[in-house]
Each structure stands twice: as C-alpha cells, then as structure tokens.
Amino acid sequence: MSGTGTFNGDGLRQRRLELDLTHADVYQALHIPEKCLDALETGDFSKMPGTTYTLGFLKTYCNYLGLEEAPYLQAYQASTR
C-alpha cells in the first residue's frame, strides 16, 4: 500500500485470484455486492454506498482474504482526505 493519497486495491484482486475466487464466490460467502467488490479492487469508491459501508466491507474483505486490514484502511482514509 502506498501513502500517496490514492487507494490501490490491486493487492485485494491479486489475493482473490491467488485463492482462485470469483466475485460471485466472495458474494456467496460475505454478501458484499459484486459491484462493491469491484469498487474496492479498483479504488472507484463512487460505486460504494457510503463511508461506513466502505470501511466495513473493506475490513471484512481483507479478513476473508487473509490480508492485514490496517494498510488498506489507512490508504482508503488517505484517499478520501
């Protein structure tokens, strides 16, 4: 994760692909809409329903993928300042 003020969700996508999971698989497990998963992976937060949901979905998605959530949460918060 970078501290440049932009969010890079490539690590989320790469980890999901390493685990051989589709967005549909993740939706089945977590009930996070596929459009929101795509938004997290691309950093296009205009597709998200709001900050509270974004933070919750991001934490849940990181935990599901076995990734440390703190760098992603910090990058998200930096990108919204």
C-alpha positions as a Markdown table, in Angstrom:
| # | Residue | x | y | z |
|---|---|---|---|---|
| 1 | Met | 0.0 | 0.0 | 0.0 |
| 2 | Ser | 1.3 | 3.5 | -0.7 |
| 3 | Gly | 0.8 | 6.6 | 1.3 |
| 4 | Thr | 0.4 | 8.9 | -1.7 |
| 5 | Gly | -3.3 | 9.7 | -1.1 |
| 6 | Thr | -4.6 | 7.2 | -3.6 |
| 7 | Phe | -6.1 | 3.8 | -2.9 |
| 8 | Asn | -4.6 | 0.8 | -4.7 |
| 9 | Gly | -6.8 | -2.3 | -4.5 |
| 10 | Asp | -4.6 | -4.4 | -6.7 |
| 11 | Gly | -3.5 | -6.4 | -3.7 |
| 12 | Leu | -7.1 | -7.4 | -3.0 |
| 13 | Arg | -7.6 | -8.5 | -6.5 |
| 14 | Gln | -4.3 | -10.4 | -6.7 |
| 15 | Arg | -5.0 | -12.2 | -3.4 |
| 16 | Arg | -8.6 | -13.2 | -4.6 |
| 17 | Leu | -7.2 | -14.6 | -7.8 |
| 18 | Glu | -4.4 | -16.5 | -5.9 |
| 19 | Leu | -7.2 | -18.1 | -3.9 |
| 20 | Asp | -9.0 | -18.9 | -7.2 |
| 21 | Leu | -12.1 | -17.0 | -6.2 |
| 22 | Thr | -14.5 | -15.0 | -8.3 |
| 23 | His | -16.6 | -12.0 | -7.2 |
| 24 | Ala | -19.6 | -14.4 | -7.2 |
| 25 | Asp | -17.7 | -16.7 | -4.7 |
| 26 | Val | -16.9 | -13.8 | -2.4 |
| 27 | Tyr | -20.5 | -12.6 | -2.6 |
| 28 | Gln | -21.8 | -16.0 | -1.6 |
| 29 | Ala | -19.5 | -16.1 | 1.4 |
| 30 | Leu | -19.8 | -12.4 | 2.5 |
| 31 | His | -22.9 | -11.0 | 0.9 |
| 32 | Ile | -20.9 | -8.0 | -0.3 |
| 33 | Pro | -22.4 | -6.9 | -3.7 |
| 34 | Glu | -20.1 | -7.7 | -6.7 |
| 35 | Lys | -20.2 | -4.0 | -7.8 |
| 36 | Cys | -18.8 | -3.1 | -4.4 |
| 37 | Leu | -16.1 | -5.8 | -4.6 |
| 38 | Asp | -15.1 | -4.3 | -8.0 |
| 39 | Ala | -15.0 | -0.8 | -6.5 |
| 40 | Leu | -12.7 | -2.0 | -3.6 |
| 41 | Glu | -10.4 | -3.6 | -6.1 |
| 42 | Thr | -10.3 | -0.6 | -8.5 |
| 43 | Gly | -10.5 | 2.2 | -5.9 |
| 44 | Asp | -13.6 | 3.6 | -7.5 |
| 45 | Phe | -15.4 | 4.5 | -4.3 |
| 46 | Ser | -18.2 | 6.3 | -6.2 |
| 47 | Lys | -19.8 | 2.9 | -6.6 |
| 48 | Met | -19.9 | 2.4 | -2.8 |
| 49 | Pro | -23.0 | 3.2 | -0.7 |
| 50 | Gly | -21.0 | 5.3 | 1.8 |
| 51 | Thr | -18.0 | 5.6 | 4.1 |
| 52 | Thr | -19.4 | 3.3 | 6.8 |
| 53 | Tyr | -20.2 | 0.6 | 4.4 |
| 54 | Thr | -16.9 | 1.0 | 2.6 |
| 55 | Leu | -14.9 | 0.6 | 5.8 |
| 56 | Gly | -17.0 | -2.4 | 6.9 |
| 57 | Phe | -16.7 | -4.1 | 3.5 |
| 58 | Leu | -13.0 | -3.4 | 3.3 |
| 59 | Lys | -12.3 | -4.9 | 6.8 |
| 60 | Thr | -14.5 | -7.9 | 6.0 |
| 61 | Tyr | -12.9 | -8.5 | 2.6 |
| 62 | Cys | -9.4 | -8.2 | 3.9 |
| 63 | Asn | -10.1 | -10.6 | 6.7 |
| 64 | Tyr | -11.7 | -13.1 | 4.3 |
| 65 | Leu | -8.7 | -12.9 | 2.0 |
| 66 | Gly | -6.3 | -13.3 | 4.9 |
| 67 | Leu | -4.8 | -9.8 | 4.4 |
| 68 | Glu | -3.9 | -7.3 | 7.1 |
| 69 | Glu | -6.6 | -4.7 | 7.0 |
| 70 | Ala | -4.7 | -1.7 | 8.5 |
| 71 | Pro | -2.8 | -0.7 | 5.4 |
| 72 | Tyr | -5.9 | -0.8 | 3.3 |
| 73 | Leu | -8.0 | 1.2 | 5.8 |
| 74 | Gln | -5.2 | 3.8 | 6.1 |
| 75 | Ala | -4.9 | 4.1 | 2.3 |
| 76 | Tyr | -8.7 | 4.4 | 2.0 |
| 77 | Gln | -8.8 | 7.1 | 4.6 |
| 78 | Ala | -5.8 | 8.9 | 3.0 |
| 79 | Ser | -7.6 | 8.8 | -0.4 |
| 80 | Thr | -10.7 | 10.5 | 0.9 |
| 81 | Arg | -9.0 | 13.4 | 2.6 |
